[in-house]
């Protein structure tokens, strides 16, 4: 299993990518705050392996979430999600162009 160290700011702006790396690639992501490890992002399967919670939270409770996730993934046909930083940049450019056209 590979691991990667990122800052809290990077985790916030690239959270979708972190989730994809953890779930699809099995990557462990260590998030640092002020240069010190603060949290770790791992897939749910890896978390279960490390910390069994099946008695407290049966997987059946999560079944509706898994179904919605499967439908979303099927609709996307394997296309990756848009990078949030790029999406924000695009939205800001659109907003600026709209505001400039009003002047």
N, C-alpha and C positions, 0 to 999 in steps of 0.2 A: 504494500500500500504506500502510495506517495503522499508527501505532505508539502504544504506551502505555507509560508508565513506572510500575512498581509496586515496592514494597519486597519484600525477601526473605520477610518474614513473610506478606505478602499472597500471594505466589507459592506458599508452602507451604500455606496454608489454602484457596487457590482454584486448585490445580494443574489439576484437571479442567476448570475454566472456561478457564484459560490455554490448555490443549491445544485445546479446542473453538474458541476465538477464533483460534488460529494455523492450525488445519487447515480449519475451515469458513468463516471470514471473512477469512483471509489476513492477519491482524493480526500485527505484530511486537511482541513484549513485551520490554521492557528491564527487567531485574531489578536493583535497586540494593541494595547492602549498605553501610551506614554513609554513605548519601548519594552513593555513587559507583557508576556502572554496573559490574556484576559479570559478568552473563551475558545472553544474548538467547535468547528462545524463538521459534522460527520453525517452520513446517511442514517436514516431511521433503522435500517437493518444492522448497521455497525453499532449503533447505540444499543439496540436490543441485545446484540451479542455481548457487549460490554456490561450492560446493566439490564437484566431481564425485568420487564415490567408487565408481562403478559397477565399475571394474576390481578394486578391493580387496574390495568387498562387493556382489556382484550382487543385484539386486532379487529374483531367484528365491529367495535365502536367506531373504527376509522373507515369502514367499508364505503360509506357514502362519499367521503373525501377521495378515496382511491378511484371510485367510479367517475367522479367529476374530472379528476386529473387525467384519467385514461381518455375521456371524451375530448378534453382540451388538446392532449397530445395527438390524438387521431385527426382532429381538425387542422392542426398545424402541419400535418404530413411530414414530420421530421425536421421542419425548418426551425432553426434556433430562434429564441426570443430576441427582440431588438435590444441592443445594448442601452441601458437606461441613460447613460451619459450622452450618447448620440441622440436619443429621443428627446432629452431635455434641450440639447443644443438646437435641434431642429425646431422645437416648439418656440424657443426664444427667438430664433431667426424669423419665424413666421410672425410672432408678436411684434418684433421690431419693425419688420417690413410693413405691417398693418398700421402701426403707430406713425411711421414715417410718411405713409401715404395720406394720413389724415392732416398733416401739416401743410 
